[in-house]
Amino acid sequence: MRFRFSVISSEWILAKQISKLVLVLTSLETREVVERWQFNIDLEDPIALGPANPANTNKRQQPSAPPPQPQKPQKPKTEKEITNEIAAIMRQITASVSFLPLMTEPCTFNVLTYTSKDVEVPTQWVDSDARLISKNAEQVRLRSFSTSVHKVDALVAYRLGDDAI
């Protein structure tokens, strides 16, 4: 049975079972990580989303804790607002070629998926370490965007060339 990454990841995102997607570019020759694109996927504030949200159920308060302050419900974003935010981060990713070092060596890529422990993962997938850049790393935080359900923060880390030190 073959699994398509896009189908699985979108199901996990919709089910709120995924917390991070990472695209790792690795040198074929040295096996060192040269770029690492990280997208943190956080559930928006469950209180602001209202009582119907599954994240708000089965939560117990300690008897000594003061009652939560009522918060103004967050107005859901329109599809146009969400699309505009996604377009802005896409433009920023495209513009990143201006500061990322030019890759002159052949590379391969891996997609790391950080999920809840109870998610059933395809048997062809394997566990991995975080695949961090081991030396000469720089990081740039990219724009974030929100869908009123999820907030996505983006970050690119890259290895500076040996001559840049």
Secondary structure, 3 states (H helix, E strand, C coil): CCCCHHHHHHHHHHCCCEEEEEEEEEECCCCCEEEEEEEEEEECCHHHHCCCCHHHCCCCCCCCCCCCCCCCCCCCCCHHHHHHHHHHHHHHHHHHHHCCCCCCCCEEEEEEEEECCCCCCCCCCCCCCCCCCCCCEEEEEEEEEECCCEEEEEEEEEECCHHHC
